[in-house]
C-alpha cells in the first residue's frame, strides 16, 4: 500500500460518519413517515428501506443485503489499495456501502430521509450513503470513458 491510500480510507470514514450522524438525527427527531417541507422541491422525510435502490428486491431479505454489502466493502477496500486511478470513486463507494451496511445490521433496514420532487413526481427517498455511492459510481464511469477516449 502506498502512502496515499490511507487518505482515501479516511475519506470513506468521513462519508460513513456523516451518513450515520444524519441518520441518527432523523431517527431521533422524526417519526417514521414524517415529512418536513424544506423547499418547493425538497423534503426531509423518514422512511425505512428494506430493499435495495428504490426499495427493489425487498423480498430477498436483510441477510442477503448484509452479505452482499459485506462482500462489497471487502472488494472495494482492496480496489482502493490496488487501483490508484479510481481511488476517489472507490472511497465514496466504500463509505456509502459501509453506511448502509451499518443500518442493515443495527436496524434491519436503511434509513432514507432526503426526498426530491417536482409537482406530483417524487424521486425515491435517499440518504448520504446513497449519494456517495452514486457519485462514486459516476466517477468510475467517467474515468472508464476518459480512458477509452484516451486509448483511441
Secondary structure per residue as TSV (DSSP state, phi and psi in degrees):
chain	resnum	aa	ss	phi	psi
A	1	X	-	360.0	127.4
A	2	X	-	-78.9	174.4
A	3	X	T	-72.4	-10.2
A	4	X	T	-93.6	-20.6
A	5	X	H	-56.2	-41.3
A	6	X	H	-59.5	-29.1
A	7	X	H	-63.5	-37.7
A	8	X	H	-73.3	-32.6
A	9	X	H	-67.3	-34.1
A	10	X	H	-64.3	-41.5
A	11	X	H	-61.0	-42.7
A	12	X	H	-58.6	-42.0
A	13	X	H	-65.6	-39.3
A	14	X	H	-62.3	-44.5
A	15	X	H	-59.9	-46.2
A	16	X	H	-57.9	-47.9
A	17	X	H	-64.5	-45.8
A	18	X	H	-58.5	-42.3
A	19	X	H	-61.8	-48.9
A	20	X	H	-68.8	-38.0
A	21	X	H	-65.5	-44.1
A	22	X	H	-66.5	-38.3
A	23	X	H	-66.9	-38.5
A	24	X	H	-62.6	-40.6
A	25	X	H	-61.9	-45.0
A	26	X	H	-62.2	-47.8
A	27	X	H	-63.7	-33.8
A	28	X	H	-76.7	-34.5
A	29	X	H	-103.1	-18.3
A	30	X	-	-122.8	154.7
A	31	X	-	-93.6	155.5
A	32	X	T	-54.8	135.0
A	33	X	T	77.0	1.3
A	34	X	-	-63.7	147.6
A	35	X	E	-133.4	129.6
A	36	X	E	-118.6	116.9
A	37	X	E	-75.8	123.2
A	38	X	E	-104.9	-46.0
A	39	X	E	-138.5	166.4
A	40	X	T	-62.8	-5.0
A	41	X	T	-133.4	8.6
A	42	X	E	-145.2	130.3
A	43	X	E	-122.9	151.4
A	44	X	E	-96.2	130.9
A	45	X	E	-136.5	173.2
A	46	X	E	-133.7	105.2
A	47	X	E	-122.1	153.0
A	48	X	E	-114.8	118.8
A	49	X	E	-102.5	116.5
A	50	X	-	-95.5	-3.0
A	51	X	S	-107.4	-155.9
A	52	X	S	-97.6	-149.5
A	53	X	G	-54.4	133.8
A	54	X	G	62.0	19.9
A	55	X	G	76.7	9.6
A	56	X	T	-70.9	155.7
A	57	X	T	62.1	25.8
A	58	X	G	-62.3	-22.1
A	59	X	G	-71.5	-9.8
A	60	X	G	-73.6	-21.4
A	61	X	-	91.3	155.8
A	62	X	H	-64.1	-38.6
A	63	X	H	-60.3	-41.4
A	64	X	H	-58.2	-48.9
A	65	X	H	-67.7	-33.9
A	66	X	H	-63.6	-45.6
A	67	X	H	-63.7	-46.8
A	68	X	H	-62.0	-43.3
A	69	X	H	-64.6	-41.2
A	70	X	H	-63.4	-43.0
A	71	X	H	-63.0	-43.0
A	72	X	H	-61.1	-41.7
A	73	X	H	-59.8	-43.1
A	74	X	H	-65.7	-48.5
A	75	X	H	-63.7	-45.1
A	76	X	H	-66.1	-36.3
A	77	X	H	-60.3	-43.2
A	78	X	H	-63.8	-37.6
A	79	X	H	-66.8	-33.6
A	80	X	H	-61.6	-38.9
A	81	X	H	-71.8	-41.0
A	82	X	H	-89.9	-34.5
A	83	X	-	-107.0	89.6
A	84	X	G	-63.6	-29.3
A	85	X	G	-71.8	-24.7
A	86	X	G	-119.1	20.8
A	87	X	H	-62.3	-38.4
A	88	X	H	-62.0	-48.9
A	89	X	H	-59.9	-46.3
A	90	X	H	-65.3	-34.5
A	91	X	H	-68.4	-36.8
A	92	X	H	-67.2	-40.9
A	93	X	H	-63.2	-42.5
A	94	X	H	-61.8	-47.6
A	95	X	H	-61.0	-41.7
A	96	X	H	-68.1	-44.7
A	97	X	H	-62.7	-41.1
A	98	X	H	-66.5	-37.9
A	99	X	H	-62.8	-47.5
A	100	X	H	-70.9	-32.5
A	101	X	H	-63.0	-42.9
A	102	X	H	-60.0	-40.2
A	103	X	H	-61.3	-46.8
A	104	X	H	-62.4	-38.9
A	105	X	H	-70.5	-46.0
A	106	X	H	-79.0	-37.3
A	107	X	H	-116.8	-13.6
A	108	X	S	81.6	2.8
A	109	X	S	-162.2	170.9
A	110	X	E	-101.9	134.4
A	111	X	E	-82.4	120.5
A	112	X	E	-112.8	141.3
A	113	X	E	-148.4	-3.1
A	114	X	E	-105.5	125.8
A	115	X	E	-131.8	123.6
A	116	X	E	-113.6	140.1
A	117	X	E	-151.9	162.0
A	118	X	E	-136.5	109.4
A	119	X	T	63.2	-121.8
A	120	X	T	-92.4	0.8
A	121	X	E	-99.6	114.2
A	122	X	E	-110.4	132.9
A	123	X	-	-78.8	138.9
A	124	X	-	-55.9	142.4
A	125	X	-	-58.7	148.6
A	126	X	B	-143.9	-174.0
A	127	X	-	-142.6	-176.8
A	128	X	H	-62.7	-41.8
A	129	X	H	-60.0	-44.9
A	130	X	H	-61.7	-40.4
A	131	X	H	-62.8	-44.4
A	132	X	H	-63.9	-42.0
A	133	X	H	-59.5	-45.2
A	134	X	H	-63.7	-46.9
A	135	X	H	-65.2	-41.5
A	136	X	H	-61.2	-45.2
A	137	X	H	-64.6	-41.4
A	138	X	H	-60.6	-40.4
A	139	X	H	-64.0	-40.3
A	140	X	H	-62.8	-43.1
A	141	X	H	-64.6	-45.4
A	142	X	H	-60.3	-42.9
A	143	X	H	-62.8	-40.1
A	144	X	H	-65.5	-42.5
A	145	X	H	-64.8	-46.3
A	146	X	H	-58.7	-42.7
A	147	X	H	-66.2	-40.1
A	148	X	H	-63.6	-44.0
A	149	X	H	-64.1	-41.5
A	150	X	H	-62.1	-38.6
A	151	X	H	-70.9	-23.7
A	152	X	-	-76.9	360.0
